[in-house]
Amino acid sequence: MPKDNIPSVKNEEQYEALRDKGYSKEKAARIANTENSGEKGGHASKYEERTKEELYQKAKEIGIEGRSRMTKKELIKALRNN
C-alpha cells in the first residue's frame, strides 16, 4: 500500500499491524494515535464490575446506537464488539 494513502498516525507499526488484522483505516488510525499507543492496558475495571449507567455513558461516548434500550448485558456485548 502506498504511504500516501495512509492517514497520519503516531505509531505506524501498530497501525500496520491493525490493518493486517482487518481493522479499517479509520479505526486503526484512531487506535494508533492514542496517547498511550502500543502500551498494555489493564487499568480499567471489567465491564461486569461497572454499573449500567457507567456502561451507558461509555456507549454514549463512543456512539453506540440503541444504547438507551439495552440491558446491562447487551451494553457489555455492544462495547466489546465495537
Secondary structure, 3 states (H helix, E strand, C coil): CCHHHCCCCCCHHHHHHHHHCCCCHHHHHHHHCCCCCCCCCCCCCCHHHCCHHHHHHHHHHHCCCCHHHCCHHHHHHHHHCC
